[in-house]
């Protein structure tokens, strides 16, 4: 898996498509970030620990 730490996708390793989603219900809700062009390229965290959109700007 290739992961850019620069905050953008490095296309020298091929095209990537990064998506975010909330999975689960109630206390089991997880925020998932995944590169849907690569197998196994994802991370997740508790929804409570995920940054809000306004704090990310």
mmCIF file of the N, C-alpha and C atoms, coordinates in Angstrom:
data_MODEL
# 
_entry.id   MODEL 
# 
loop_
_atom_site.group_PDB 
_atom_site.id 
_atom_site.type_symbol 
_atom_site.label_atom_id 
_atom_site.label_alt_id 
_atom_site.label_comp_id 
_atom_site.label_asym_id 
_atom_site.label_entity_id 
_atom_site.label_seq_id 
_atom_site.pdbx_PDB_ins_code 
_atom_site.Cartn_x 
_atom_site.Cartn_y 
_atom_site.Cartn_z 
_atom_site.occupancy 
_atom_site.B_iso_or_equiv 
_atom_site.pdbx_formal_charge 
_atom_site.auth_seq_id 
_atom_site.auth_comp_id 
_atom_site.auth_asym_id 
_atom_site.auth_atom_id 
_atom_site.pdbx_PDB_model_num 
ATOM 1   N N  . UNK A 1 1  ? 0.853   -1.180 0.000   1.00 0.00 ? 1  UNK A N  1 
ATOM 2   C CA . UNK A 1 1  ? 0.000   0.000  0.000   1.00 0.00 ? 1  UNK A CA 1 
ATOM 3   C C  . UNK A 1 1  ? 0.890   1.233  0.000   1.00 0.00 ? 1  UNK A C  1 
ATOM 4   N N  . UNK A 1 2  ? 0.542   2.199  -0.824  1.00 0.00 ? 2  UNK A N  1 
ATOM 5   C CA . UNK A 1 2  ? 1.239   3.483  -0.855  1.00 0.00 ? 2  UNK A CA 1 
ATOM 6   C C  . UNK A 1 2  ? 0.335   4.526  -0.226  1.00 0.00 ? 2  UNK A C  1 
ATOM 7   N N  . UNK A 1 3  ? 0.837   5.282  0.733   1.00 0.00 ? 3  UNK A N  1 
ATOM 8   C CA . UNK A 1 3  ? 0.038   6.325  1.367   1.00 0.00 ? 3  UNK A CA 1 
ATOM 9   C C  . UNK A 1 3  ? 0.809   7.630  1.338   1.00 0.00 ? 3  UNK A C  1 
ATOM 10  N N  . UNK A 1 4  ? 0.185   8.651  0.791   1.00 0.00 ? 4  UNK A N  1 
ATOM 11  C CA . UNK A 1 4  ? 0.811   9.968  0.748   1.00 0.00 ? 4  UNK A CA 1 
ATOM 12  C C  . UNK A 1 4  ? 0.633   10.656 2.094   1.00 0.00 ? 4  UNK A C  1 
ATOM 13  N N  . UNK A 1 5  ? 1.710   11.184 2.635   1.00 0.00 ? 5  UNK A N  1 
ATOM 14  C CA . UNK A 1 5  ? 1.627   11.938 3.884   1.00 0.00 ? 5  UNK A CA 1 
ATOM 15  C C  . UNK A 1 5  ? 1.567   13.430 3.612   1.00 0.00 ? 5  UNK A C  1 
ATOM 16  N N  . UNK A 1 6  ? 1.560   13.807 2.319   1.00 0.00 ? 6  UNK A N  1 
ATOM 17  C CA . UNK A 1 6  ? 1.584   15.219 1.951   1.00 0.00 ? 6  UNK A CA 1 
ATOM 18  C C  . UNK A 1 6  ? 0.184   15.827 1.860   1.00 0.00 ? 6  UNK A C  1 
ATOM 19  N N  . UNK A 1 7  ? -0.868  15.048 2.071   1.00 0.00 ? 7  UNK A N  1 
ATOM 20  C CA . UNK A 1 7  ? -2.218  15.581 2.025   1.00 0.00 ? 7  UNK A CA 1 
ATOM 21  C C  . UNK A 1 7  ? -2.827  15.602 0.636   1.00 0.00 ? 7  UNK A C  1 
ATOM 22  N N  . UNK A 1 8  ? -2.182  14.949 -0.313  1.00 0.00 ? 8  UNK A N  1 
ATOM 23  C CA . UNK A 1 8  ? -2.715  14.846 -1.663  1.00 0.00 ? 8  UNK A CA 1 
ATOM 24  C C  . UNK A 1 8  ? -2.300  13.501 -2.240  1.00 0.00 ? 8  UNK A C  1 
ATOM 25  N N  . UNK A 1 9  ? -2.925  13.120 -3.348  1.00 0.00 ? 9  UNK A N  1 
ATOM 26  C CA . UNK A 1 9  ? -2.627  11.843 -3.974  1.00 0.00 ? 9  UNK A CA 1 
ATOM 27  C C  . UNK A 1 9  ? -1.424  11.971 -4.901  1.00 0.00 ? 9  UNK A C  1 
ATOM 28  N N  . UNK A 1 10 ? -0.460  11.106 -4.788  1.00 0.00 ? 10 UNK A N  1 
ATOM 29  C CA . UNK A 1 10 ? 0.716   11.089 -5.648  1.00 0.00 ? 10 UNK A CA 1 
ATOM 30  C C  . UNK A 1 10 ? 0.423   10.177 -6.835  1.00 0.00 ? 10 UNK A C  1 
ATOM 31  N N  . UNK A 1 11 ? 0.153   10.757 -7.995  1.00 0.00 ? 11 UNK A N  1 
ATOM 32  C CA . UNK A 1 11 ? -0.248  9.970  -9.156  1.00 0.00 ? 11 UNK A CA 1 
ATOM 33  C C  . UNK A 1 11 ? 0.906   9.229  -9.814  1.00 0.00 ? 11 UNK A C  1 
ATOM 34  N N  . UNK A 1 12 ? 2.151   9.429  -9.344  1.00 0.00 ? 12 UNK A N  1 
ATOM 35  C CA . UNK A 1 12 ? 3.265   8.675  -9.920  1.00 0.00 ? 12 UNK A CA 1 
ATOM 36  C C  . UNK A 1 12 ? 3.146   7.192  -9.592  1.00 0.00 ? 12 UNK A C  1 
ATOM 37  N N  . UNK A 1 13 ? 2.335   6.841  -8.618  1.00 0.00 ? 13 UNK A N  1 
ATOM 38  C CA . UNK A 1 13 ? 2.116   5.447  -8.245  1.00 0.00 ? 13 UNK A CA 1 
ATOM 39  C C  . UNK A 1 13 ? 0.794   4.937  -8.814  1.00 0.00 ? 13 UNK A C  1 
ATOM 40  N N  . UNK A 1 14 ? 0.140   5.676  -9.693  1.00 0.00 ? 14 UNK A N  1 
ATOM 41  C CA . UNK A 1 14 ? -1.138  5.276  -10.265 1.00 0.00 ? 14 UNK A CA 1 
ATOM 42  C C  . UNK A 1 14 ? -2.263  6.109  -9.698  1.00 0.00 ? 14 UNK A C  1 
ATOM 43  N N  . UNK A 1 15 ? -3.372  6.090  -10.395 1.00 0.00 ? 15 UNK A N  1 
ATOM 44  C CA . UNK A 1 15 ? -4.538  6.871  -9.964  1.00 0.00 ? 15 UNK A CA 1 
ATOM 45  C C  . UNK A 1 15 ? -5.137  6.271  -8.696  1.00 0.00 ? 15 UNK A C  1 
ATOM 46  N N  . UNK A 1 16 ? -5.562  7.131  -7.807  1.00 0.00 ? 16 UNK A N  1 
ATOM 47  C CA . UNK A 1 16 ? -6.214  6.710  -6.565  1.00 0.00 ? 16 UNK A CA 1 
ATOM 48  C C  . UNK A 1 16 ? -7.556  7.392  -6.453  1.00 0.00 ? 16 UNK A C  1 
ATOM 49  N N  . UNK A 1 17 ? -8.476  6.742  -5.770  1.00 0.00 ? 17 UNK A N  1 
ATOM 50  C CA . UNK A 1 17 ? -9.761  7.364  -5.474  1.00 0.00 ? 17 UNK A CA 1 
ATOM 51  C C  . UNK A 1 17 ? -10.034 7.148  -3.991  1.00 0.00 ? 17 UNK A C  1 
ATOM 52  N N  . UNK A 1 18 ? -9.907  8.230  -3.217  1.00 0.00 ? 18 UNK A N  1 
ATOM 53  C CA . UNK A 1 18 ? -10.036 8.165  -1.770  1.00 0.00 ? 18 UNK A CA 1 
ATOM 54  C C  . UNK A 1 18 ? -11.441 8.588  -1.378  1.00 0.00 ? 18 UNK A C  1 
ATOM 55  N N  . UNK A 1 19 ? -12.092 7.779  -0.538  1.00 0.00 ? 19 UNK A N  1 
ATOM 56  C CA . UNK A 1 19 ? -13.443 8.075  -0.074  1.00 0.00 ? 19 UNK A CA 1 
ATOM 57  C C  . UNK A 1 19 ? -13.503 7.919  1.443   1.00 0.00 ? 19 UNK A C  1 
ATOM 58  N N  . UNK A 1 20 ? -14.478 8.583  2.049   1.00 0.00 ? 20 UNK A N  1 
ATOM 59  C CA . UNK A 1 20 ? -14.717 8.468  3.482   1.00 0.00 ? 20 UNK A CA 1 
ATOM 60  C C  . UNK A 1 20 ? -16.152 8.070  3.723   1.00 0.00 ? 20 UNK A C  1 
ATOM 61  N N  . UNK A 1 21 ? -16.389 7.310  4.788   1.00 0.00 ? 21 UNK A N  1 
ATOM 62  C CA . UNK A 1 21 ? -17.731 6.836  5.083   1.00 0.00 ? 21 UNK A CA 1 
ATOM 63  C C  . UNK A 1 21 ? -17.843 6.508  6.568   1.00 0.00 ? 21 UNK A C  1 
ATOM 64  N N  . UNK A 1 22 ? -19.056 6.530  7.072   1.00 0.00 ? 22 UNK A N  1 
ATOM 65  C CA . UNK A 1 22 ? -19.332 6.083  8.438   1.00 0.00 ? 22 UNK A CA 1 
ATOM 66  C C  . UNK A 1 22 ? -19.978 4.710  8.331   1.00 0.00 ? 22 UNK A C  1 
ATOM 67  N N  . UNK A 1 23 ? -19.440 3.747  9.065   1.00 0.00 ? 23 UNK A N  1 
ATOM 68  C CA . UNK A 1 23 ? -19.917 2.365  9.032   1.00 0.00 ? 23 UNK A CA 1 
ATOM 69  C C  . UNK A 1 23 ? -20.313 1.947  10.436  1.00 0.00 ? 23 UNK A C  1 
ATOM 70  N N  . UNK A 1 24 ? -21.356 1.146  10.561  1.00 0.00 ? 24 UNK A N  1 
ATOM 71  C CA . UNK A 1 24 ? -21.807 0.659  11.851  1.00 0.00 ? 24 UNK A CA 1 
ATOM 72  C C  . UNK A 1 24 ? -22.930 1.499  12.414  1.00 0.00 ? 24 UNK A C  1 
ATOM 73  N N  . UNK A 1 25 ? -23.341 1.151  13.634  1.00 0.00 ? 25 UNK A N  1 
ATOM 74  C CA . UNK A 1 25 ? -24.437 1.852  14.304  1.00 0.00 ? 25 UNK A CA 1 
ATOM 75  C C  . UNK A 1 25 ? -24.127 2.055  15.777  1.00 0.00 ? 25 UNK A C  1 
ATOM 76  N N  . UNK A 1 26 ? -24.715 3.099  16.345  1.00 0.00 ? 26 UNK A N  1 
ATOM 77  C CA . UNK A 1 26 ? -24.593 3.352  17.788  1.00 0.00 ? 26 UNK A CA 1 
ATOM 78  C C  . UNK A 1 26 ? -23.163 3.493  18.243  1.00 0.00 ? 26 UNK A C  1 
ATOM 79  N N  . UNK A 1 27 ? -22.800 2.776  19.296  1.00 0.00 ? 27 UNK A N  1 
ATOM 80  C CA . UNK A 1 27 ? -21.452 2.844  19.855  1.00 0.00 ? 27 UNK A CA 1 
ATOM 81  C C  . UNK A 1 27 ? -20.406 2.212  18.941  1.00 0.00 ? 27 UNK A C  1 
ATOM 82  N N  . UNK A 1 28 ? -20.837 1.438  17.946  1.00 0.00 ? 28 UNK A N  1 
ATOM 83  C CA . UNK A 1 28 ? -19.915 0.756  17.040  1.00 0.00 ? 28 UNK A CA 1 
ATOM 84  C C  . UNK A 1 28 ? -19.640 1.548  15.769  1.00 0.00 ? 28 UNK A C  1 
ATOM 85  N N  . UNK A 1 29 ? -20.086 2.804  15.676  1.00 0.00 ? 29 UNK A N  1 
ATOM 86  C CA . UNK A 1 29 ? -19.862 3.596  14.473  1.00 0.00 ? 29 UNK A CA 1 
ATOM 87  C C  . UNK A 1 29 ? -18.367 3.874  14.280  1.00 0.00 ? 29 UNK A C  1 
ATOM 88  N N  . UNK A 1 30 ? -17.887 3.667  13.063  1.00 0.00 ? 30 UNK A N  1 
ATOM 89  C CA . UNK A 1 30 ? -16.495 3.904  12.697  1.00 0.00 ? 30 UNK A CA 1 
ATOM 90  C C  . UNK A 1 30 ? -16.438 4.814  11.483  1.00 0.00 ? 30 UNK A C  1 
ATOM 91  N N  . UNK A 1 31 ? -15.500 5.760  11.462  1.00 0.00 ? 31 UNK A N  1 
ATOM 92  C CA . UNK A 1 31 ? -15.242 6.577  10.285  1.00 0.00 ? 31 UNK A CA 1 
ATOM 93  C C  . UNK A 1 31 ? -14.143 5.863  9.515   1.00 0.00 ? 31 UNK A C  1 
ATOM 94  N N  . UNK A 1 32 ? -14.406 5.544  8.246   1.00 0.00 ? 32 UNK A N  1 
ATOM 95  C CA . UNK A 1 32 ? -13.484 4.782  7.415   1.00 0.00 ? 32 UNK A CA 1 
ATOM 96  C C  . UNK A 1 32 ? -13.003 5.652  6.261   1.00 0.00 ? 32 UNK A C  1 
ATOM 97  N N  . UNK A 1 33 ? -11.703 5.669  6.017   1.00 0.00 ? 33 UNK A N  1 
ATOM 98  C CA . UNK A 1 33 ? -11.105 6.327  4.857   1.00 0.00 ? 33 UNK A CA 1 
ATOM 99  C C  . UNK A 1 33 ? -10.446 5.222  4.045   1.00 0.00 ? 33 UNK A C  1 
ATOM 100 N N  . UNK A 1 34 ? -10.775 5.157  2.734   1.00 0.00 ? 34 UNK A N  1 
ATOM 101 C CA . UNK A 1 34 ? -10.258 4.068  1.912   1.00 0.00 ? 34 UNK A CA 1 
ATOM 102 C C  . UNK A 1 34 ? -9.885  4.545  0.517   1.00 0.00 ? 34 UNK A C  1 
ATOM 103 N N  . UNK A 1 35 ? -8.860  3.912  -0.041  1.00 0.00 ? 35 UNK A N  1 
ATOM 104 C CA . UNK A 1 35 ? -8.524  4.064  -1.458  1.00 0.00 ? 35 UNK A CA 1 
ATOM 105 C C  . UNK A 1 35 ? -9.223  2.906  -2.157  1.00 0.00 ? 35 UNK A C  1 
ATOM 106 N N  . UNK A 1 36 ? -10.312 3.184  -2.858  1.00 0.00 ? 36 UNK A N  1 
ATOM 107 C CA . UNK A 1 36 ? -11.114 2.117  -3.450  1.00 0.00 ? 36 UNK A CA 1 
ATOM 108 C C  . UNK A 1 36 ? -10.481 1.536  -4.709  1.00 0.00 ? 36 UNK A C  1 
ATOM 109 N N  . UNK A 1 37 ? -9.304  2.026  -5.104  1.00 0.00 ? 37 UNK A N  1 
ATOM 110 C CA . UNK A 1 37 ? -8.600  1.462  -6.242  1.00 0.00 ? 37 UNK A CA 1 
ATOM 111 C C  . UNK A 1 37 ? -7.563  0.425  -5.812  1.00 0.00 ? 37 UNK A C  1 
ATOM 112 N N  . UNK A 1 38 ? -7.411  0.200  -4.500  1.00 0.00 ? 38 UNK A N  1 
ATOM 113 C CA . UNK A 1 38 ? -6.404  -0.735 -4.000  1.00 0.00 ? 38 UNK A CA 1 
ATOM 114 C C  . UNK A 1 38 ? -7.002  -1.636 -2.924  1.00 0.00 ? 38 UNK A C  1 
ATOM 115 N N  . UNK A 1 39 ? -6.701  -2.922 -3.006  1.00 0.00 ? 39 UNK A N  1 
ATOM 116 C CA . UNK A 1 39 ? -7.164  -3.865 -1.985  1.00 0.00 ? 39 UNK A CA 1 
ATOM 117 C C  . UNK A 1 39 ? -6.460  -3.600 -0.664  1.00 0.00 ? 39 UNK A C  1 
ATOM 118 N N  . UNK A 1 40 ? -7.220  -3.552 0.416   1.00 0.00 ? 40 UNK A N  1 
ATOM 119 C CA . UNK A 1 40 ? -6.649  -3.417 1.749   1.00 0.00 ? 40 UNK A CA 1 
ATOM 120 C C  . UNK A 1 40 ? -6.119  -2.044 2.102   1.00 0.00 ? 40 UNK A C  1 
ATOM 121 N N  . UNK A 1 41 ? -6.403  -1.034 1.296   1.00 0.00 ? 41 UNK A N  1 
ATOM 122 C CA . UNK A 1 41 ? -5.888  0.316  1.569   1.00 0.00 ? 41 UNK A CA 1 
ATOM 123 C C  . UNK A 1 41 ? -6.961  1.137  2.277   1.00 0.00 ? 41 UNK A C  1 
ATOM 124 N N  . UNK A 1 42 ? -7.075  0.952  3.594   1.00 0.00 ? 42 UNK A N  1 
ATOM 125 C CA . UNK A 1 42 ? -8.081  1.669  4.370   1.00 0.00 ? 42 UNK A CA 1 
ATOM 126 C C  . UNK A 1 42 ? -7.622  1.806  5.819   1.00 0.00 ? 42 UNK A C  1 
ATOM 127 N N  . UNK A 1 43 ? -8.199  2.803  6.472   1.00 0.00 ? 43 UNK A N  1 
ATOM 128 C CA . UNK A 1 43 ? -7.997  2.991  7.907   1.00 0.00 ? 43 UNK A CA 1 
ATOM 129 C C  . UNK A 1 43 ? -9.350  3.354  8.508   1.00 0.00 ? 43 UNK A C  1 
ATOM 130 N N  . UNK A 1 44 ? -9.500  3.154  9.803   1.00 0.00 ? 44 UNK A N  1 
ATOM 131 C CA . UNK A 1 44 ? -10.752 3.532  10.463  1.00 0.00 ? 44 UNK A CA 1 
ATOM 132 C C  . UNK A 1 44 ? -10.470 4.012  11.872  1.00 0.00 ? 44 UNK A C  1 
ATOM 133 N N  . UNK A 1 45 ? -11.432 4.763  12.398  1.00 0.00 ? 45 UNK A N  1 
ATOM 134 C CA . UNK A 1 45 ? -11.343 5.246  13.776  1.00 0.00 ? 45 UNK A CA 1 
ATOM 135 C C  . UNK A 1 45 ? -12.754 5.413  14.308  1.00 0.00 ? 45 UNK A C  1 
ATOM 136 N N  . UNK A 1 46 ? -12.890 5.511  15.585  1.00 0.00 ? 46 UNK A N  1 
ATOM 137 C CA . UNK A 1 46 ? -14.186 5.776  16.196  1.00 0.00 ? 46 UNK A CA 1 
ATOM 138 C C  . UNK A 1 46 ? -14.730 7.100  15.669  1.00 0.00 ? 46 UNK A C  1 
ATOM 139 N N  . UNK A 1 47 ? -16.032 7.156  15.404  1.00 0.00 ? 47 UNK A N  1 
ATOM 140 C CA . UNK A 1 47 ? -16.652 8.398  14.946  1.00 0.00 ? 47 UNK A CA 1 
ATOM 141 C C  . UNK A 1 47 ? -16.402 9.515  15.952  1.00 0.00 ? 47 UNK A C  1 
ATOM 142 N N  . UNK A 1 48 ? -16.402 9.191  17.229  1.00 0.00 ? 48 UNK A N  1 
ATOM 143 C CA . UNK A 1 48 ? -16.161 10.199 18.272  1.00 0.00 ? 48 UNK A CA 1 
ATOM 144 C C  . UNK A 1 48 ? -14.758 10.796 18.181  1.00 0.00 ? 48 UNK A C  1 
ATOM 145 N N  . UNK A 1 49 ? -13.783 10.030 17.655  1.00 0.00 ? 49 UNK A N  1 
ATOM 146 C CA . UNK A 1 49 ? -12.403 10.498 17.542  1.00 0.00 ? 49 UNK A CA 1 
ATOM 147 C C  . UNK A 1 49 ? -12.113 11.177 16.216  1.00 0.00 ? 49 UNK A C  1 
ATOM 148 N N  . UNK A 1 50 ? -13.018 11.055 15.240  1.00 0.00 ? 50 UNK A N  1 
ATOM 149 C CA . UNK A 1 50 ? -12.798 11.620 13.907  1.00 0.00 ? 50 UNK A CA 1 
ATOM 150 C C  . UNK A 1 50 ? -12.952 13.139 13.950  1.00 0.00 ? 50 UNK A C  1 
ATOM 151 N N  . UNK A 1 51 ? -12.110 13.855 13.201  1.00 0.00 ? 51 UNK A N  1 
ATOM 152 C CA . UNK A 1 51 ? -12.239 15.325 13.175  1.00 0.00 ? 51 UNK A CA 1 
ATOM 153 C C  . UNK A 1 51 ? -13.517 15.742 12.452  1.00 0.00 ? 51 UNK A C  1 
ATOM 154 N N  . UNK A 1 52 ? -14.084 16.848 12.878  1.00 0.00 ? 52 UNK A N  1 
ATOM 155 C CA . UNK A 1 52 ? -15.275 17.358 12.204  1.00 0.00 ? 52 UNK A CA 1 
ATOM 156 C C  . UNK A 1 52 ? -14.848 18.133 10.961  1.00 0.00 ? 52 UNK A C  1 
ATOM 157 N N  . UNK A 1 53 ? -15.737 18.307 10.016  1.00 0.00 ? 53 UNK A N  1 
ATOM 158 C CA . UNK A 1 53 ? -15.395 19.020 8.790   1.00 0.00 ? 53 UNK A CA 1 
ATOM 159 C C  . UNK A 1 53 ? -14.934 20.448 9.084   1.00 0.00 ? 53 UNK A C  1 
ATOM 160 N N  . UNK A 1 54 ? -15.643 21.229 9.916   1.00 0.00 ? 54 UNK A N  1 
ATOM 161 C CA . UNK A 1 54 ? -15.164 22.600 10.196  1.00 0.00 ? 54 UNK A CA 1 
ATOM 162 C C  . UNK A 1 54 ? -13.764 22.644 10.817  1.00 0.00 ? 54 UNK A C  1 
ATOM 163 N N  . UNK A 1 55 ? -13.405 21.657 11.630  1.00 0.00 ? 55 UNK A N  1 
ATOM 164 C CA . UNK A 1 55 ? -12.074 21.666 12.242  1.00 0.00 ? 55 UNK A CA 1 
ATOM 165 C C  . UNK A 1 55 ? -10.987 21.274 11.251  1.00 0.00 ? 55 UNK A C  1 
ATOM 166 N N  . UNK A 1 56 ? -11.376 20.683 10.121  1.00 0.00 ? 56 UNK A N  1 
ATOM 167 C CA . UNK A 1 56 ? -10.412 20.263 9.091   1.00 0.00 ? 56 UNK A CA 1 
ATOM 168 C C  . UNK A 1 56 ? -10.125 21.370 8.089   1.00 0.00 ? 56 UNK A C  1 
ATOM 169 N N  . UNK A 1 57 ? -10.845 22.454 8.143   1.00 0.00 ? 57 UNK A N  1 
ATOM 170 C CA . UNK A 1 57 ? -10.634 23.526 7.158   1.00 0.00 ? 57 UNK A CA 1 
ATOM 171 C C  . UNK A 1 57 ? -9.497  24.411 7.528   1.00 0.00 ? 57 UNK A C  1 
# 
